[in-house]
Amino acid sequence: MLINLSKRLICLTFGLLLIFSCSPEELPIEIPFYFYDFESGYTNIDSVYVSEFDGDKVLGPFNNSGFSVQWQGLPKHDYVKLTFDLYIHDTWEGNSNDSGTGLPDHDAWIIEFDPHKNVKSSEKIYFETTFSNGPCEPGWCFGQSYPNEFPFYHDARTGAAVKYMQGRCLYADSPYGTSLYKIEKIFPHRESSMVIAFYDRLKQDAPFPPLCEESWSLDNLNISLIRR
């Protein structure tokens, strides 16, 4: 017992020495870069389509579309950090969606860096996930992948900051028609220029206008650079 305790104290001491031996220069530095609240000013952003939701101006809504931001002459960095509010409106069905083809499909939502570059898929900086506003009962649930990447499975609305909000269009009369996600992602990136694309591949399976059936919008996009 004394021997095991001594070993634990040695390990703890060694760990503390490693932590406190790091100089301030070796700690990561986060550099605030740009913030979009979509109230005014849309520097270096395309597809500027602004609407109001829940009393705020938001970018969107989008259905089978999206937007990108692009920058040149970035300071030296190793990572890009993104934080934003993502609103998922109306009938998203996550990992399983009968799109009318006879095959199961999914409502995909994507972040992609430098989509114009002709590189291998394995070399792309890419995040694809799904969201679901569908019902979720024991034994029957329209599941989603978020907070993981597709095809991971979670119950509908997992990770949502607010699970139930008023719908935007098809479910405008429902207090369960929108879910809000406060998302933070860090991606490796070292180049002096970047394009970040946010877009979806939504699958329609109902006789309604696509943008009314299901859509998404985004607010409070904060971009930071991290240097090691």
C-alpha positions as CSV (number, residue, x, y, z in Angstrom):
1,M,0.0,0.0,0.0
2,L,2.8,2.4,0.9
3,I,4.7,1.5,-2.3
4,N,1.6,2.2,-4.5
5,L,1.1,5.5,-2.7
6,S,4.7,6.5,-3.2
7,K,4.4,5.7,-6.9
8,R,1.3,7.9,-7.2
9,L,3.1,10.8,-5.5
10,I,6.1,10.4,-7.8
11,C,3.8,10.4,-10.9
12,L,1.8,13.5,-9.6
13,T,5.0,15.4,-8.9
14,F,6.4,14.6,-12.3
15,G,3.2,15.7,-14.0
16,L,3.2,19.0,-12.2
17,L,6.8,19.6,-13.1
18,L,5.9,19.1,-16.8
19,I,3.0,21.6,-16.6
20,F,5.0,24.3,-14.8
21,S,8.1,23.9,-16.9
22,C,6.2,25.3,-20.0
23,S,7.2,28.8,-20.7
24,P,4.5,31.4,-21.6
25,E,6.0,31.4,-25.1
26,E,5.1,27.7,-25.6
27,L,1.4,28.2,-24.7
28,P,-1.1,28.5,-27.5
29,I,-2.1,32.1,-28.3
30,E,-5.6,32.8,-29.5
31,I,-5.9,35.8,-31.9
32,P,-9.4,37.3,-32.3
33,F,-9.8,37.8,-36.0
34,Y,-13.4,38.7,-37.1
35,F,-16.9,38.7,-35.7
36,Y,-20.1,38.7,-37.7
37,D,-23.4,39.4,-36.0
38,F,-25.2,40.2,-39.3
39,E,-26.6,43.4,-38.0
40,S,-24.5,45.4,-40.4
41,G,-21.3,45.0,-42.4
42,Y,-20.6,41.8,-44.3
43,T,-16.8,42.0,-45.0
44,N,-15.4,39.2,-47.2
45,I,-18.7,37.2,-47.2
46,D,-20.8,36.0,-50.1
47,S,-24.4,34.9,-50.3
48,V,-25.5,37.7,-48.0
49,Y,-29.1,36.8,-47.4
50,V,-30.2,38.3,-44.0
51,S,-33.6,37.7,-42.4
52,E,-35.0,38.0,-38.9
53,F,-35.6,35.2,-36.4
54,D,-36.4,35.3,-32.8
55,G,-35.9,39.0,-32.7
56,D,-32.4,39.0,-34.2
57,K,-30.9,39.4,-37.7
58,V,-29.5,36.1,-38.9
59,L,-27.8,34.9,-42.1
60,G,-30.2,32.7,-44.0
61,P,-32.4,30.8,-44.2
62,F,-30.7,28.3,-46.5
63,N,-31.8,25.1,-48.2
64,N,-29.4,23.3,-50.5
65,S,-27.2,26.4,-50.4
66,G,-25.1,28.3,-48.0
67,F,-22.3,30.9,-47.8
68,S,-18.6,31.3,-47.5
69,V,-16.1,33.7,-46.0
70,Q,-12.7,34.3,-47.5
71,W,-9.6,36.1,-46.3
72,Q,-6.1,36.9,-47.6
73,G,-2.9,37.9,-45.8
74,L,-3.6,36.1,-42.6
75,P,-1.0,36.3,-39.8
76,K,1.0,33.2,-38.9
77,H,-1.2,30.6,-37.2
78,D,-1.7,26.8,-36.8
79,Y,-5.4,26.5,-36.2
80,V,-8.7,28.3,-37.0
81,K,-11.4,28.5,-34.3
82,L,-15.0,29.0,-35.2
83,T,-17.9,29.7,-32.8
84,F,-21.4,30.4,-34.0
85,D,-25.1,29.9,-33.3
86,L,-26.8,27.5,-35.7
87,Y,-30.6,27.4,-36.0
88,I,-32.1,24.2,-37.4
89,H,-35.6,25.0,-38.7
90,D,-38.6,22.8,-39.3
91,T,-38.5,19.2,-40.6
92,W,-34.9,18.1,-40.4
93,E,-34.8,14.3,-40.1
94,G,-31.1,13.6,-39.4
95,N,-29.5,10.4,-40.4
96,S,-32.5,8.8,-42.0
97,N,-34.6,10.6,-44.6
98,D,-36.8,8.9,-47.3
99,S,-35.9,11.2,-50.1
100,G,-38.1,9.5,-52.6
101,T,-35.3,7.4,-54.2
102,G,-36.2,4.2,-52.4
103,L,-32.9,4.5,-50.5
104,P,-32.3,6.0,-47.0
105,D,-30.5,9.3,-47.1
106,H,-29.5,12.0,-44.7
107,D,-29.9,15.7,-44.1
108,A,-26.3,16.8,-44.2
109,W,-24.8,20.0,-42.9
110,I,-21.2,20.8,-43.8
111,I,-18.2,23.0,-43.0
112,E,-15.4,22.9,-45.6
113,F,-12.1,24.8,-45.9
114,D,-10.9,25.9,-49.4
115,P,-13.5,23.9,-51.3
116,H,-12.1,25.2,-54.6
117,K,-8.8,23.3,-54.1
118,N,-8.3,20.1,-56.1
119,V,-6.9,17.8,-53.4
120,K,-7.6,14.3,-52.2
121,S,-10.7,13.9,-50.0
122,S,-8.4,12.7,-47.2
123,E,-6.5,16.0,-47.3
124,K,-9.5,18.2,-47.1
125,I,-10.5,20.1,-43.9
126,Y,-14.1,19.0,-43.8
127,F,-16.8,18.4,-41.2
128,E,-20.1,16.8,-42.1
129,T,-22.9,16.1,-39.6
130,T,-26.6,15.8,-39.4
131,F,-29.4,17.4,-37.2
132,S,-32.9,16.2,-36.4
133,N,-36.0,18.0,-35.2
134,G,-38.0,14.8,-35.5
135,P,-39.8,13.0,-32.7
136,C,-37.8,10.7,-30.5
137,E,-39.6,8.0,-28.5
138,P,-38.2,4.8,-26.9
139,G,-37.7,2.4,-29.8
140,W,-38.4,5.0,-32.5
141,C,-36.3,8.1,-33.2
142,F,-35.2,10.2,-36.1
143,G,-31.6,10.3,-34.8
144,Q,-28.8,12.7,-35.8
145,S,-25.0,12.6,-35.8
146,Y,-24.2,15.9,-34.1
147,P,-22.1,16.6,-32.0
148,N,-20.1,13.9,-33.9
149,E,-19.6,13.6,-37.7
150,F,-21.9,11.5,-39.9
151,P,-22.7,8.6,-39.6
152,F,-22.5,8.6,-35.8
153,Y,-25.8,8.2,-34.1
154,H,-27.4,10.3,-31.3
155,D,-31.0,11.0,-30.4
156,A,-32.7,14.0,-32.0
157,R,-31.6,17.4,-30.6
158,T,-28.6,16.0,-28.8
159,G,-26.2,18.9,-27.8
160,A,-28.8,21.6,-28.6
161,A,-28.4,24.8,-26.4
162,V,-32.2,25.3,-26.8
163,K,-34.1,22.2,-27.9
164,Y,-37.5,23.8,-28.6
165,M,-38.1,27.1,-30.3
166,Q,-40.8,28.4,-32.7
167,G,-40.6,27.0,-36.2
168,R,-39.7,29.3,-39.1
169,C,-42.1,28.3,-41.9
170,L,-43.7,24.9,-42.2
171,Y,-43.8,24.6,-38.4
172,A,-44.2,28.4,-37.7
173,D,-47.2,27.7,-35.4
174,S,-45.3,25.1,-33.4
175,P,-43.1,25.8,-30.4
176,Y,-41.1,22.7,-31.3
177,G,-40.1,23.7,-34.8
178,T,-36.6,25.0,-34.3
179,S,-33.5,23.9,-32.3
180,L,-30.5,26.1,-31.5
181,Y,-26.9,24.8,-31.4
182,K,-24.0,26.9,-30.0
183,I,-21.1,25.4,-31.9
184,E,-17.3,25.6,-31.3
185,K,-14.9,24.0,-33.7
186,I,-11.1,24.1,-34.1
187,F,-9.5,23.1,-37.4
188,P,-5.8,22.8,-38.4
189,H,-4.8,25.6,-40.8
190,R,-1.5,27.3,-41.6
191,E,-1.9,29.0,-45.0
192,S,-2.0,32.8,-45.4
193,S,-5.4,32.6,-47.2
194,M,-8.5,30.7,-46.5
195,V,-12.1,30.1,-47.7
196,I,-14.6,28.6,-45.2
197,A,-17.8,27.3,-46.7
198,F,-20.9,26.5,-44.7
199,Y,-23.6,24.6,-46.7
200,D,-26.1,21.8,-46.6
201,R,-27.4,18.9,-48.7
202,L,-31.0,18.6,-47.5
203,K,-33.3,15.9,-48.9
204,Q,-36.9,16.8,-49.6
205,D,-39.6,14.2,-49.2
206,A,-42.8,16.3,-48.8
207,P,-44.8,18.4,-51.4
208,F,-43.9,21.8,-49.9
209,P,-41.5,24.5,-51.1
210,P,-38.0,23.3,-50.0
211,L,-37.1,26.5,-48.1
212,C,-40.3,26.3,-46.1
213,E,-40.1,22.6,-45.4
214,E,-36.7,22.7,-43.8
215,S,-33.8,25.2,-43.6
216,W,-31.1,26.6,-41.4
217,S,-29.7,30.0,-40.4
218,L,-26.6,31.2,-38.6
219,D,-25.7,34.1,-36.3
220,N,-22.8,35.4,-34.2
221,L,-20.0,33.9,-36.3
222,N,-16.7,34.5,-34.5
223,I,-13.4,33.6,-36.2
224,S,-10.1,33.3,-34.2
225,L,-6.6,32.2,-35.2
226,I,-4.6,30.1,-32.8
227,R,-0.8,30.1,-32.9
228,R,1.3,27.6,-30.9
